[in-house]
């Protein structure tokens, strides 16, 4: 098996310049990192996929689906809200969660599609 390491140290300035120009500002980069960190947990991924399928669910429904306590779901939802992956609406004493926007849905679809390619 070939090693994935260059045999010769050589800089390709045109490609480096092109890649550097395509890098986002630091704030945007940090937001993207926060988003991907939020996805990097099986419970949070289950919550997001449940919301994608159902459209909107309350904390109790999500706890049942994820197989964890209401308290644990609330904690995970707080992290997902901070990453701007979910939003909520209040109806009386009930709080209903949904995906924040269509970008989240596309992100989930892409992640699953990529994972399926490797199975």
Secondary structure, DSSP 8 states (H G I E B T S, - for coil): ---SS-SS----HHHHHHHHHHS--HHHHHHHHHHHHHHSSHHHHHHHHHHHHHS-EEHHHHHHHHTS-HHHHHHHHHHHHHTTSEEEEEETTEEEEEESSHHHHHHHHHHHHHHHHT-
